[in-house]
Amino acid sequence: MTDAGGYDAQALHGFAHDSIAKGSKSFALASRLFDRVTRERVWLLYAWCRAADDLTDGQDHGGAMVPGHDAAAAIGRIRALTGRAYAKEVTGDPAFDALGLLLTDVAIPRAIIDDIIAGFELDADDWRPRSEADLLRYCYHVAGAVGVAMALVMGIDPGDETMLDRASDLGISFQLANIARDIAEDAAADRCYLPVEWMVELDIPPGQHMHPAFRPRLSVMAKWLSEMAADYEASARWGARKLGPRSRWAVLAAAGIYGDIAREVRARGDHAWDHRAASSLFAKLGWVARAGWSVLRRPPQRRISRDGLWTRPRHDGAAT
């Protein structure tokens, strides 16, 4: 059975649910806190993001990379199928049809989705940041822009640039935590998202940051990443006050769960990469409870400034 747009909504919602359940236990748990309609829309967006990320890297839900994968061809496929989704064409690929179905209900400017695809393209080009600004630009494209799209799914006015900045901050905080946690895994895959200027400042030779002799200096960079993540998380938490209760609950829970990753990496110091940092189920449920309690209280009134934080690009008049 199909809806007015020609999509099998029931099948696509099921596919999207399975995608987030397999791809991210943390996001899957936090998404349960949304109301049903928002939750299903969030799942549809996640399914597209997950599939596009996997296509870029030649993976299945973040698993092992396929040797000899043609990343450039994958980016071409992502752009082509995404274009068809925006043209309201059924593609036959459930992840891209999930995006098409979402677009029948939510107006996400194509420029925002293109910003996300630009992040996949950076990975496909084996791009590496030279400066801290480069790092933050990358974090925006791979996660901050997703935060903007998520805010639109949650009903934020596309013209509310201030709120969309805060949504971008949440994604950036998540990605900074990911980078701090995954330094060793990225190095094993011949990737590095630590700015070259940081390496020079700490006198770490190119490509040698995982050498045991440089572990104390590497932990300094992890501390910097964790502190940056905390700043962006604080900004996003203040912005969440404008969301509806259920969406605020989900966002604050996710912020706490992911924030714990950065905090754990920082707390471990030189041993941060002995095993992968993760939040326990007990800790995650604790954040769900704390976020729920905060929603019942009066939202914080003291404004958290964005002064000094990186600001996302503007897309005035972007077509949908």
Backbone as CSV, one residue per row, in Angstrom:
resi,resn,N_x,N_y,N_z,CA_x,CA_y,CA_z,C_x,C_y,C_z
1,MET,0.851,-1.188,0.000,0.000,0.000,0.000,0.890,1.242,0.000
2,THR,0.583,2.220,-0.876,1.393,3.414,-0.993,0.607,4.649,-0.603
3,ASP,1.354,5.705,-0.221,0.695,6.960,0.100,0.588,7.808,-1.162
4,ALA,0.186,9.057,-1.009,-0.057,9.915,-2.158,1.203,10.157,-2.977
5,GLY,2.354,10.068,-2.345,3.603,10.306,-3.061,4.133,9.087,-3.780
6,GLY,3.424,7.975,-3.725,3.870,6.757,-4.378,4.799,5.914,-3.530
7,TYR,5.017,6.308,-2.275,5.905,5.578,-1.381,5.122,4.595,-0.518
8,ASP,5.746,3.481,-0.209,5.180,2.526,0.748,5.631,2.982,2.137
9,ALA,4.835,3.835,2.748,5.228,4.467,4.010,5.491,3.443,5.108
10,GLN,4.637,2.442,5.199,4.802,1.449,6.258,6.139,0.717,6.114
11,ALA,6.459,0.299,4.891,7.711,-0.417,4.658,8.917,0.478,4.923
12,LEU,8.828,1.734,4.514,9.954,2.646,4.692,10.159,2.997,6.159
13,HIS,9.069,3.154,6.911,9.217,3.399,8.352,9.862,2.194,9.035
14,GLY,9.477,0.992,8.595,10.086,-0.208,9.155,11.565,-0.298,8.821
15,PHE,11.913,0.019,7.593,13.317,0.019,7.174,14.123,1.029,7.994
16,ALA,13.559,2.221,8.166,14.257,3.273,8.903,14.444,2.889,10.367
17,HIS,13.430,2.266,10.959,13.551,1.809,12.344,14.674,0.786,12.474
18,ASP,14.722,-0.158,11.548,15.766,-1.183,11.596,17.151,-0.562,11.414
19,SER,17.235,0.478,10.570,18.517,1.121,10.310,19.078,1.782,11.565
20,ILE,18.250,2.531,12.283,18.759,3.218,13.471,19.005,2.218,14.607
21,ALA,18.194,1.169,14.682,18.392,0.158,15.726,19.734,-0.552,15.538
22,LYS,20.117,-0.765,14.273,21.379,-1.438,13.981,22.561,-0.480,14.002
23,GLY,22.327,0.768,13.601,23.421,1.711,13.410,23.852,2.479,14.640
24,SER,22.917,2.750,15.564,23.281,3.556,16.736,22.334,3.297,17.891
25,LYS,22.828,2.569,18.880,21.999,2.279,20.056,21.686,3.563,20.824
26,SER,22.641,4.500,20.859,22.415,5.744,21.596,21.320,6.580,20.944
27,PHE,21.416,6.769,19.636,20.404,7.551,18.949,19.057,6.848,18.957
28,ALA,19.083,5.523,18.839,17.828,4.772,18.854,17.105,4.960,20.180
29,LEU,17.861,4.919,21.286,17.249,5.109,22.599,16.691,6.525,22.735
30,ALA,17.499,7.531,22.380,17.046,8.915,22.511,15.841,9.194,21.622
31,SER,15.801,8.592,20.430,14.697,8.858,19.503,13.369,8.364,20.035
32,ARG,13.399,7.400,20.939,12.160,6.870,21.526,11.422,7.933,22.350
33,LEU,12.113,8.991,22.702,11.517,10.016,23.546,10.693,11.025,22.744
34,PHE,10.874,11.051,21.416,10.051,11.935,20.583,8.607,11.439,20.539
35,ASP,7.680,12.325,20.185,6.325,11.866,19.876,6.389,11.000,18.624
36,ARG,5.358,10.204,18.367,5.410,9.194,17.301,5.725,9.798,15.934
37,VAL,5.057,10.873,15.563,5.257,11.452,14.237,6.687,11.951,14.075
38,THR,7.182,12.696,15.060,8.557,13.206,14.986,9.553,12.059,14.984
39,ARG,9.300,11.057,15.822,10.213,9.910,15.893,10.334,9.225,14.539
40,GLU,9.232,8.992,13.864,9.281,8.317,12.568,9.997,9.165,11.531
41,ARG,9.830,10.478,11.605,10.530,11.367,10.674,12.025,11.375,10.948
42,VAL,12.391,11.377,12.219,13.808,11.319,12.591,14.436,10.040,12.064
43,TRP,13.732,8.933,12.184,14.239,7.663,11.671,14.457,7.721,10.154
44,LEU,13.543,8.353,9.431,13.688,8.457,7.977,14.950,9.244,7.615
45,LEU,15.175,10.353,8.316,16.377,11.142,8.053,17.632,10.345,8.399
46,TYR,17.600,9.655,9.536,18.758,8.849,9.932,19.065,7.792,8.872
47,ALA,18.026,7.144,8.338,18.237,6.075,7.361,18.975,6.589,6.134
48,TRP,18.610,7.788,5.677,19.308,8.368,4.526,20.763,8.684,4.896
49,CYS,20.968,9.326,6.037,22.332,9.675,6.471,23.203,8.431,6.611
50,ARG,22.657,7.399,7.238,23.412,6.172,7.465,23.815,5.516,6.148
51,ALA,22.846,5.449,5.216,23.115,4.808,3.933,24.133,5.598,3.121
52,ALA,24.004,6.931,3.125,24.950,7.758,2.372,26.355,7.638,2.955
53,ASP,26.457,7.607,4.274,27.755,7.436,4.941,28.361,6.086,4.570
54,ASP,27.540,5.038,4.600,28.035,3.701,4.267,28.439,3.594,2.797
55,LEU,27.663,4.224,1.917,28.019,4.216,0.502,29.375,4.880,0.287
56,THR,29.603,5.982,0.980,30.870,6.707,0.839,32.054,5.846,1.263
57,ASP,31.904,5.152,2.380,33.016,4.385,2.954,33.065,2.923,2.516
58,GLY,32.033,2.464,1.787,32.004,1.055,1.415,31.794,0.165,2.616
59,GLN,30.814,0.552,3.471,30.541,-0.176,4.705,29.069,-0.566,4.789
60,ASP,28.761,-1.353,5.792,27.380,-1.661,6.137,27.185,-1.284,7.594
61,HIS,26.472,-0.171,7.829,26.237,0.328,9.182,27.537,0.466,9.971
62,GLY,28.522,1.059,9.292,29.782,1.351,9.965,30.699,0.166,10.165
63,GLY,30.456,-0.944,9.473,31.295,-2.131,9.619,32.599,-2.010,8.847
64,ALA,33.188,-3.160,8.522,34.476,-3.170,7.825,34.342,-2.554,6.434
65,MET,35.381,-1.803,6.030,35.378,-1.177,4.715,35.707,-2.201,3.634
66,VAL,35.053,-2.065,2.479,35.285,-2.960,1.356,36.559,-2.529,0.636
67,PRO,37.527,-3.427,0.444,38.766,-3.057,-0.261,38.459,-2.619,-1.699
68,GLY,39.190,-1.617,-2.173,39.021,-1.169,-3.555,37.745,-0.403,-3.812
69,HIS,37.116,0.079,-2.768,35.846,0.797,-2.921,36.050,2.102,-3.690
70,ASP,35.152,2.394,-4.641,35.216,3.612,-5.448,34.372,4.695,-4.789
71,ALA,35.007,5.494,-3.931,34.280,6.508,-3.173,33.722,7.603,-4.076
72,ALA,34.468,7.972,-5.120,34.001,9.027,-6.024,32.712,8.608,-6.717
73,ALA,32.652,7.352,-7.158,31.431,6.857,-7.797,30.281,6.829,-6.805
74,ALA,30.593,6.508,-5.538,29.556,6.475,-4.502,28.963,7.871,-4.289
75,ILE,29.813,8.894,-4.276,29.324,10.266,-4.110,28.419,10.638,-5.276
76,GLY,28.798,10.236,-6.489,27.955,10.494,-7.655,26.595,9.841,-7.508
77,ARG,26.574,8.620,-6.990,25.305,7.914,-6.784,24.458,8.609,-5.716
78,ILE,25.108,9.035,-4.646,24.382,9.729,-3.572,23.725,10.997,-4.117
79,ARG,24.484,11.785,-4.877,23.937,13.025,-5.423,22.778,12.747,-6.388
80,ALA,22.957,11.736,-7.227,21.921,11.433,-8.214,20.634,10.958,-7.541
81,LEU,20.736,10.028,-6.599,19.542,9.496,-5.940,18.889,10.539,-5.038
82,THR,19.713,11.386,-4.414,19.149,12.460,-3.589,18.387,13.448,-4.472
83,GLY,18.931,13.739,-5.653,18.236,14.607,-6.593,16.896,14.030,-6.995
84,ARG,16.833,12.736,-7.192,15.561,12.095,-7.538,14.570,12.165,-6.386
85,ALA,15.087,12.037,-5.160,14.201,12.160,-3.991,13.585,13.552,-3.939
86,TYR,14.401,14.586,-4.227,13.879,15.955,-4.235,12.919,16.195,-5.406
87,ALA,13.084,15.432,-6.467,12.182,15.541,-7.622,10.903,14.728,-7.412
88,LYS,10.789,14.137,-6.206,9.605,13.333,-5.851,9.476,12.075,-6.712
89,GLU,10.636,11.514,-7.081,10.657,10.266,-7.831,10.977,9.109,-6.895
90,VAL,10.261,8.007,-7.023,10.572,6.802,-6.262,11.816,6.179,-6.873
91,THR,12.864,5.972,-6.047,14.147,5.498,-6.561,14.286,3.979,-6.536
92,GLY,13.528,3.316,-5.667,13.699,1.886,-5.488,14.748,1.542,-4.448
93,ASP,15.498,2.548,-4.000,16.461,2.363,-2.915,15.779,2.857,-1.637
94,PRO,15.568,1.981,-0.654,14.765,2.383,0.509,15.323,3.568,1.288
95,ALA,16.637,3.699,1.355,17.206,4.818,2.108,16.885,6.150,1.440
96,PHE,16.971,6.197,0.127,16.694,7.441,-0.584,15.190,7.675,-0.716
97,ASP,14.431,6.592,-0.761,12.984,6.753,-0.721,12.529,7.208,0.660
98,ALA,13.282,6.837,1.700,12.977,7.332,3.046,13.105,8.852,3.073
99,LEU,14.161,9.374,2.436,14.311,10.829,2.345,13.169,11.428,1.540
100,GLY,12.822,10.787,0.419,11.717,11.291,-0.395,10.419,11.342,0.378
101,LEU,10.142,10.294,1.159,8.936,10.269,1.976,8.973,11.387,3.012
102,LEU,10.118,11.589,3.644,10.260,12.653,4.630,9.964,14.018,4.009
103,LEU,10.450,14.224,2.788,10.277,15.514,2.125,8.832,15.807,1.752
104,THR,7.978,14.783,1.752,6.560,15.038,1.505,5.914,15.722,2.699
105,ASP,6.565,15.640,3.865,6.013,16.235,5.089,6.835,17.397,5.632
106,VAL,8.137,17.403,5.386,9.037,18.403,5.969,9.836,19.075,4.860
107,ALA,9.833,20.386,4.833,10.580,21.145,3.821,12.007,21.362,4.307
108,ILE,12.900,20.489,3.876,14.314,20.638,4.204,15.000,21.221,2.972
109,PRO,15.549,22.426,3.051,16.206,23.010,1.876,17.268,22.075,1.305
110,ARG,17.309,21.975,0.000,18.296,21.113,-0.647,19.711,21.519,-0.240
111,ALA,19.926,22.812,0.003,21.266,23.277,0.377,21.750,22.638,1.670
112,ILE,20.834,22.349,2.597,21.230,21.712,3.860,21.662,20.270,3.600
113,ILE,20.884,19.563,2.789,21.260,18.188,2.442,22.562,18.179,1.650
114,ASP,22.745,19.157,0.774,24.005,19.255,0.029,25.186,19.514,0.959
115,ASP,24.948,20.267,2.036,26.006,20.478,3.024,26.431,19.155,3.652
116,ILE,25.454,18.278,3.916,25.765,16.965,4.484,26.554,16.131,3.476
117,ILE,26.108,16.147,2.230,26.811,15.391,1.191,28.236,15.900,1.029
118,ALA,28.432,17.207,1.205,29.788,17.771,1.123,30.700,17.152,2.174
119,GLY,30.138,16.786,3.310,30.919,16.099,4.333,31.350,14.714,3.887
120,PHE,30.434,13.988,3.234,30.800,12.678,2.700,31.896,12.830,1.646
121,GLU,31.797,13.900,0.868,32.793,14.144,-0.178,34.171,14.416,0.420
122,LEU,34.214,15.122,1.548,35.499,15.362,2.216,36.147,14.035,2.609
123,ASP,35.344,13.110,3.137,35.883,11.796,3.499,36.335,11.032,2.259
124,ALA,35.544,11.129,1.190,35.900,10.419,-0.045,37.210,10.929,-0.626
125,ASP,37.494,12.218,-0.408,38.725,12.820,-0.922,39.906,12.657,0.035
126,ASP,39.688,11.900,1.132,40.739,11.707,2.136,41.244,13.049,2.659
127,TRP,40.288,13.964,2.868,40.609,15.315,3.326,41.070,15.291,4.779
128,ARG,41.986,16.190,5.111,42.482,16.305,6.488,42.571,17.783,6.866
129,PRO,42.186,18.114,8.088,42.170,19.525,8.487,43.567,20.072,8.761
130,ARG,43.791,21.285,8.311,45.051,21.943,8.632,44.909,22.763,9.902
131,SER,43.768,23.411,10.086,43.564,24.312,11.215,42.357,23.882,12.035
132,GLU,42.189,24.535,13.187,41.010,24.281,14.009,39.742,24.680,13.267
133,ALA,39.803,25.762,12.493,38.643,26.179,11.705,38.278,25.117,10.674
134,ASP,39.290,24.486,10.065,39.038,23.388,9.129,38.314,22.243,9.829
135,LEU,38.789,21.923,11.015,38.173,20.849,11.803,36.695,21.139,12.056
136,LEU,36.388,22.362,12.453,35.005,22.713,12.770,34.138,22.751,11.513
137,ARG,34.732,23.164,10.397,33.983,23.128,9.140,33.631,21.688,8.786
138,TYR,34.572,20.786,8.968,34.301,19.364,8.715,33.201,18.857,9.641
139,CYS,33.304,19.197,10.934,32.289,18.750,11.894,30.901,19.263,11.514
140,TYR,30.851,20.484,10.985,29.558,21.004,10.528,29.001,20.132,9.409
141,HIS,29.816,19.865,8.412,29.311,19.145,7.242,28.888,17.717,7.564
142,VAL,29.601,17.038,8.446,29.266,15.642,8.717,28.266,15.470,9.859
143,ALA,28.057,16.518,10.669,27.141,16.353,11.804,26.332,17.607,12.118
144,GLY,26.950,18.787,12.039,26.207,20.003,12.344,25.049,20.225,11.394
145,ALA,25.270,19.980,10.098,24.193,20.143,9.118,23.077,19.129,9.366
146,VAL,23.444,17.954,9.864,22.415,16.971,10.245,21.585,17.531,11.397
147,GLY,22.242,18.207,12.338,21.511,18.847,13.429,20.527,19.878,12.924
148,VAL,20.919,20.641,11.906,20.013,21.629,11.308,18.805,20.932,10.687
149,ALA,19.058,19.875,9.916,17.954,19.131,9.311,17.052,18.533,10.384
150,MET,17.640,18.038,11.453,16.856,17.481,12.555,15.963,18.542,13.186
151,ALA,16.490,19.746,13.345,15.693,20.830,13.928,14.472,21.117,13.058
152,LEU,14.658,21.088,11.739,13.536,21.311,10.839,12.519,20.183,10.963
153,VAL,12.997,18.953,11.107,12.100,17.810,11.326,11.303,17.994,12.614
154,MET,11.927,18.616,13.615,11.256,18.847,14.895,10.342,20.066,14.872
155,GLY,10.234,20.705,13.723,9.278,21.793,13.587,9.822,23.183,13.776
156,ILE,11.145,23.344,13.840,11.722,24.672,13.980,11.532,25.456,12.670
157,ASP,11.194,26.728,12.777,11.008,27.594,11.621,12.312,27.695,10.828
158,PRO,12.285,27.420,9.514,13.512,27.515,8.711,14.158,28.894,8.754
159,GLY,13.395,29.924,9.106,13.949,31.267,9.194,14.562,31.602,10.536
160,ASP,14.468,30.696,11.495,15.015,30.935,12.834,16.489,30.553,12.845
161,GLU,17.309,31.452,12.302,18.736,31.155,12.154,19.419,30.923,13.496
162,THR,18.982,31.654,14.517,19.590,31.502,15.839,19.380,30.090,16.371
163,MET,18.172,29.591,16.228,17.870,28.243,16.696,18.614,27.193,15.859
164,LEU,18.702,27.437,14.564,19.402,26.486,13.702,20.899,26.469,14.005
165,ASP,21.463,27.619,14.426,22.852,27.634,14.870,23.047,26.722,16.079
166,ARG,22.103,26.776,17.006,22.203,25.936,18.208,22.067,24.458,17.846
167,ALA,21.213,24.169,16.880,21.059,22.782,16.430,22.343,22.287,15.777
168,SER,22.972,23.163,14.993,24.264,22.817,14.397,25.308,22.561,15.481
169,ASP,25.264,23.364,16.541,26.214,23.189,17.645,26.113,21.798,18.262
170,LEU,24.898,21.274,18.357,24.733,19.933,18.937,25.437,18.895,18.080
171,GLY,25.223,18.969,16.764,25.892,18.026,15.879,27.400,18.150,15.945
172,ILE,27.888,19.381,16.010,29.337,19.597,16.102,29.893,18.993,17.386
173,SER,29.158,19.157,18.479,29.625,18.575,19.747,29.699,17.055,19.647
174,PHE,28.715,16.445,18.991,28.728,14.989,18.810,29.962,14.560,18.014
175,GLN,30.243,15.284,16.924,31.347,14.883,16.059,32.699,15.076,16.729
176,LEU,32.844,16.144,17.498,34.096,16.338,18.239,34.324,15.188,19.218
177,ALA,33.240,14.730,19.862,33.352,13.575,20.767,33.753,12.326,19.988
178,ASN,33.136,12.140,18.813,33.480,10.989,17.973,34.953,10.995,17.591
179,ILE,35.444,12.158,17.182,36.840,12.262,16.746,37.789,11.936,17.894
180,ALA,37.488,12.468,19.083,38.333,12.180,20.248,38.334,10.687,20.567
181,ARG,37.172,10.078,20.519,37.050,8.648,20.843,37.734,7.765,19.806
182,ASP,37.642,8.138,18.514,38.014,7.241,17.422,39.401,7.512,16.840
183,ILE,40.251,8.243,17.555,41.570,8.569,17.013,42.327,7.309,16.589
184,ALA,42.318,6.294,17.433,43.054,5.058,17.118,42.414,4.320,15.946
185,GLU,41.084,4.223,15.940,40.388,3.541,14.846,40.611,4.262,13.524
186,ASP,40.580,5.590,13.562,40.807,6.356,12.339,42.228,6.145,11.833
187,ALA,43.187,6.115,12.747,44.583,5.909,12.339,44.749,4.546,11.674
188,ALA,44.061,3.534,12.199,44.135,2.190,11.605,43.569,2.176,10.188
189,ALA,42.627,3.089,9.916,42.031,3.197,8.583,42.731,4.266,7.739
190,ASP,43.914,4.725,8.213,44.695,5.753,7.533,43.919,7.059,7.404
191,ARG,43.220,7.423,8.469,42.517,8.699,8.514,42.968,9.465,9.750
192,CYS,42.903,10.789,9.661,43.254,11.611,10.809,42.498,12.931,10.719
193,TYR,41.764,13.245,11.786,40.986,14.477,11.815,41.552,15.483,12.818
194,LEU,42.769,15.240,13.267,43.450,16.174,14.159,44.136,17.236,13.302
195,PRO,43.909,18.517,13.573,44.504,19.560,12.734,46.029,19.487,12.681
196,VAL,46.567,19.711,11.504,48.012,19.713,11.320,48.668,20.739,12.244
197,GLU,48.038,21.891,12.405,48.604,22.931,13.265,48.713,22.471,14.713
198,TRP,47.782,21.645,15.169,47.888,21.084,16.519,49.102,20.164,16.611
199,MET,49.300,19.342,15.576,50.432,18.414,15.560,51.751,19.190,15.633
200,VAL,51.828,20.255,14.852,53.046,21.072,14.836,53.268,21.703,16.201
201,GLU,52.191,22.225,16.797,52.303,22.876,18.108,52.836,21.931,19.164
202,LEU,52.418,20.656,19.095,52.846,19.677,20.097,54.039,18.844,19.631
203,ASP,54.618,19.221,18.483,55.830,18.584,17.976,55.638,17.083,17.770
204,ILE,54.539,16.728,17.093,54.275,15.331,16.732,54.510,15.184,15.237
205,PRO,55.440,14.335,14.811,55.712,14.167,13.374,54.475,13.662,12.630
206,PRO,54.307,14.034,11.371,53.150,13.592,10.583,53.025,12.071,10.573
207,GLY,51.808,11.605,10.853,51.539,10.175,10.814,52.035,9.390,12.011
208,GLN,52.618,10.064,13.008,53.199,9.366,14.158,52.408,9.557,15.446
209,HIS,51.205,10.119,15.365,50.498,10.486,16.597,50.080,9.288,17.445
210,MET,50.016,8.074,16.852,49.646,6.905,17.646,50.865,6.190,18.243
211,HIS,52.054,6.684,17.976,53.250,6.076,18.559,53.188,6.241,20.081
212,PRO,53.498,5.186,20.836,53.409,5.261,22.307,54.161,6.446,22.911
213,ALA,55.234,6.853,22.284,56.028,7.956,22.837,55.253,9.271,22.830
214,PHE,54.258,9.379,21.944,53.503,10.626,21.832,52.136,10.555,22.505
215,ARG,51.901,9.481,23.237,50.588,9.319,23.857,50.241,10.479,24.811
216,PRO,51.167,10.961,25.653,50.819,12.101,26.517,50.412,13.339,25.721
217,ARG,51.068,13.577,24.588,50.717,14.740,23.770,49.377,14.515,23.065
218,LEU,49.140,13.280,22.667,47.858,12.948,22.040,46.715,13.166,23.018
219,SER,46.937,12.837,24.272,45.882,13.032,25.273,45.607,14.514,25.493
220,VAL,46.591,15.366,25.248,46.364,16.816,25.322,45.393,17.235,24.225
221,MET,45.589,16.713,23.021,44.675,17.046,21.928,43.275,16.503,22.195
222,ALA,43.203,15.326,22.777,41.900,14.766,23.137,41.204,15.645,24.167
223,LYS,41.989,16.208,25.082,41.433,17.136,26.066,40.885,18.379,25.377
224,TRP,41.635,18.904,24.399,41.146,20.070,23.652,39.824,19.747,22.951
225,LEU,39.768,18.587,22.313,38.543,18.180,21.617,37.371,18.064,22.594
226,SER,37.633,17.481,23.757,36.584,17.295,24.756,36.087,18.628,25.294
227,GLU,37.015,19.566,25.505,36.615,20.893,25.981,35.796,21.630,24.927
228,MET,36.186,21.504,23.671,35.411,22.111,22.595,34.023,21.489,22.522
229,ALA,33.966,20.164,22.632,32.668,19.477,22.598,31.759,19.984,23.707
230,ALA,32.317,20.218,24.875,31.527,20.705,26.006,30.966,22.102,25.732
231,ASP,31.757,22.967,25.088,31.284,24.311,24.759,30.110,24.263,23.787
232,TYR,30.222,23.419,22.771,29.140,23.316,21.778,27.913,22.616,22.377
233,GLU,28.159,21.661,23.258,27.033,21.001,23.941,26.269,22.005,24.797
234,ALA,26.967,22.862,25.523,26.315,23.854,26.384,25.466,24.812,25.550
235,SER,25.994,25.230,24.404,25.237,26.109,23.518,23.964,25.420,23.032
236,ALA,24.091,24.157,22.631,22.936,23.416,22.123,21.891,23.197,23.212
237,ARG,22.342,22.941,24.424,21.399,22.726,25.523,20.549,23.979,25.755
238,TRP,21.176,25.151,25.663,20.407,26.374,25.853,19.399,26.541,24.714
239,GLY,19.811,26.215,23.499,18.907,26.326,22.361,17.723,25.384,22.447
240,ALA,17.909,24.241,23.096,16.836,23.241,23.179,15.620,23.746,23.943
241,ARG,15.779,24.839,24.687,14.666,25.370,25.469,13.489,25.783,24.583
242,LYS,13.729,26.012,23.277,12.668,26.445,22.380,11.932,25.283,21.728
243,LEU,12.379,24.073,21.985,11.718,22.892,21.432,10.499,22.519,22.259
244,GLY,9.601,21.740,21.649,8.485,21.186,22.394,8.988,20.213,23.440
245,PRO,8.168,19.899,24.452,8.638,19.061,25.573,9.233,17.724,25.159
246,ARG,8.561,16.991,24.280,9.077,15.667,23.909,10.386,15.781,23.125
247,SER,10.454,16.739,22.212,11.686,16.920,21.443,12.814,17.398,22.342
248,ARG,12.502,18.291,23.288,13.533,18.759,24.218,14.053,17.601,25.062
249,TRP,13.177,16.743,25.494,13.560,15.571,26.265,14.554,14.713,25.478
250,ALA,14.231,14.430,24.215,15.091,13.586,23.387,16.447,14.241,23.136
251,VAL,16.427,15.537,22.826,17.670,16.240,22.513,18.581,16.330,23.736
252,LEU,18.010,16.658,24.888,18.825,16.767,26.096,19.385,15.411,26.520
253,ALA,18.605,14.353,26.337,19.111,13.016,26.653,20.270,12.649,25.730
254,ALA,20.107,12.911,24.430,21.176,12.605,23.473,22.424,13.427,23.769
255,ALA,22.235,14.705,24.140,23.378,15.559,24.469,24.152,14.994,25.652
256,GLY,23.445,14.520,26.661,24.118,13.953,27.825,24.832,12.652,27.513
257,ILE,24.162,11.797,26.738,24.746,10.490,26.401,26.013,10.670,25.578
258,TYR,25.947,11.513,24.557,27.122,11.725,23.715,28.183,12.553,24.434
259,GLY,27.731,13.496,25.249,28.687,14.278,26.020,29.522,13.407,26.927
260,ASP,28.930,12.321,27.423,29.670,11.394,28.284,30.847,10.750,27.561
261,ILE,30.712,10.582,26.242,31.815,9.986,25.481,33.039,10.889,25.547
262,ALA,32.819,12.185,25.284,33.932,13.129,25.351,34.493,13.223,26.762
263,ARG,33.609,13.213,27.749,34.064,13.302,29.139,34.861,12.063,29.536
264,GLU,34.455,10.900,29.034,35.169,9.660,29.343,36.560,9.666,28.710
265,VAL,36.649,10.108,27.468,37.955,10.179,26.797,38.900,11.094,27.570
266,ARG,38.386,12.236,27.983,39.227,13.175,28.733,39.659,12.572,30.071
267,ALA,38.748,11.898,30.756,39.057,11.337,32.071,40.103,10.228,31.987
268,ARG,40.141,9.490,30.903,41.087,8.382,30.773,42.512,8.835,30.511
269,GLY,42.677,10.052,30.006,44.024,10.553,29.738,44.763,9.703,28.730
270,ASP,45.978,9.274,29.085,46.812,8.506,28.155,46.210,7.144,27.809
271,HIS,45.237,6.681,28.578,44.638,5.356,28.339,43.309,5.447,27.586
272,ALA,43.041,6.597,26.976,41.744,6.828,26.327,41.443,5.840,25.216
273,TRP,42.492,5.276,24.591,42.258,4.418,23.421,42.638,2.964,23.679
274,ASP,42.769,2.603,24.976,43.031,1.197,25.301,41.837,0.337,24.900
275,HIS,40.632,0.871,25.076,39.414,0.263,24.545,38.422,1.387,24.279
276,ARG,37.482,1.120,23.417,36.581,2.170,22.917,35.696,2.732,24.021
277,ALA,35.697,4.045,24.134,34.847,4.694,25.136,33.388,4.592,24.722
278,ALA,32.533,4.282,25.679,31.094,4.162,25.405,30.331,4.361,26.705
279,SER,29.072,4.749,26.558,28.208,4.912,27.731,27.495,3.592,28.009
280,SER,27.416,3.215,29.263,26.682,2.004,29.632,25.180,2.253,29.518
281,LEU,24.407,1.188,29.456,22.957,1.331,29.411,22.456,2.054,30.651
282,PHE,23.063,1.764,31.789,22.658,2.423,33.033,22.879,3.938,32.934
283,ALA,24.046,4.326,32.385,24.342,5.758,32.242,23.386,6.418,31.264
284,LYS,23.066,5.710,30.185,22.132,6.262,29.196,20.756,6.477,29.814
285,LEU,20.287,5.491,30.558,18.985,5.626,31.199,19.006,6.747,32.237
286,GLY,20.162,6.941,32.858,20.296,8.050,33.796,20.099,9.389,33.100
287,TRP,20.648,9.534,31.898,20.464,10.773,31.147,19.019,10.937,30.689
288,VAL,18.380,9.834,30.342,16.957,9.910,29.983,16.151,10.458,31.154
289,ALA,16.443,9.958,32.359,15.725,10.418,33.552,16.035,11.879,33.853
290,ARG,17.327,12.252,33.782,17.696,13.635,34.078,17.112,14.608,33.051
291,ALA,17.125,14.191,31.782,16.554,15.055,30.752,15.055,15.210,30.959
292,GLY,14.387,14.123,31.338,12.955,14.203,31.604,12.636,15.141,32.747
293,TRP,13.455,15.092,33.782,13.246,15.971,34.924,13.467,17.427,34.539
294,SER,14.479,17.679,33.700,14.759,19.057,33.301,13.630,19.634,32.460
295,VAL,12.953,18.783,31.697,11.827,19.248,30.883,10.662,19.674,31.766
296,LEU,10.513,19.029,32.905,9.421,19.361,33.821,9.681,20.666,34.565
297,ARG,10.919,21.092,34.588,11.266,22.335,35.280,11.199,23.507,34.322
298,ARG,11.224,24.702,34.865,11.235,25.904,34.045,12.541,25.969,33.257
299,PRO,12.474,26.237,31.935,13.713,26.289,31.142,14.689,27.314,31.698
300,PRO,15.992,27.076,31.543,16.985,28.024,32.055,16.821,29.395,31.415
301,GLN,16.977,30.434,32.203,16.791,31.789,31.709,18.115,32.477,31.381
302,ARG,19.212,32.043,32.004,20.506,32.673,31.735,21.021,32.232,30.375
303,ARG,21.169,33.188,29.488,21.552,32.885,28.114,22.994,32.395,28.044
304,ILE,23.197,31.293,27.308,24.539,30.789,27.043,24.999,31.390,25.720
305,SER,26.026,32.189,25.753,26.492,32.883,24.560,27.157,31.925,23.573
306,ARG,27.068,32.275,22.301,27.794,31.541,21.257,29.093,32.265,20.884
307,ASP,29.449,33.270,21.617,30.661,34.023,21.300,31.864,33.079,21.211
308,GLY,32.593,33.177,20.118,33.787,32.358,19.939,33.527,31.016,19.278
309,LEU,32.256,30.640,19.104,31.944,29.366,18.454,31.863,29.550,16.939
310,TRP,32.169,28.493,16.226,32.133,28.515,14.767,30.681,28.654,14.308
311,THR,30.456,29.428,13.255,29.103,29.655,12.759,28.918,29.032,11.386
312,ARG,27.855,28.316,11.220,27.556,27.595,9.977,27.300,28.573,8.823
313,PRO,27.457,28.104,7.586,27.161,28.957,6.427,25.666,29.226,6.313
314,ARG,25.325,30.365,5.740,23.932,30.721,5.495,23.564,30.400,4.058
315,HIS,22.320,30.009,3.861,21.837,29.672,2.521,20.549,30.444,2.261
316,ASP,20.649,31.731,2.124,19.471,32.563,1.896,18.797,32.173,0.582
317,GLY,17.500,31.980,0.708,16.707,31.667,-0.488,16.982,30.292,-1.051
318,ALA,17.522,29.377,-0.237,17.816,28.019,-0.741,16.539,27.334,-1.171
319,ALA,16.607,26.670,-2.292,15.423,25.983,-2.825,15.171,24.705,-2.055
320,THR,13.917,24.304,-2.000,13.558,23.039,-1.358,13.221,22.015,-2.414
